[in-house]
Amino acid sequence: MGKARHLEISTRLEITKRHGRVDDYRIDWSGAFQPPHVTVKGRTTVPAQVTKNYASALLAPDLVRWI
């Protein structure tokens, strides 16, 4: 289940990265039965709030951390 979830999240974020909404991201797994923590680094040319709203809508809002 973790691998499928990882692929789902990374696919969504890679598409977002290609479209220029995020600069980079990291997916951290703390345990097999816990949800991952996703760290997103927004681009400087896109307002931070726009990036937060977009990524939160793309993923579950409680998964996303911002740098």
C-alpha positions, 0 to 999 in steps of 0.5 A: 500500500505504501508504494502505491500511495508514494507513486500516486503522490509523486506522480501528482507532484511531478506534474505540478513541478513540470508546470512550474507550480513547485520547485521541489518536494520530498516524501517522508515515510515514518512508518508502514501504517502512517501517512507520509509527510510531504515537504513542498518548496514553492517557486519564488515566482509563484506566491506562497499562498497560491502554491499552498492552496494548489498543493493542499487541493492536490493532496490531503492538506494534513500531509503537506509541510512548507519550506 
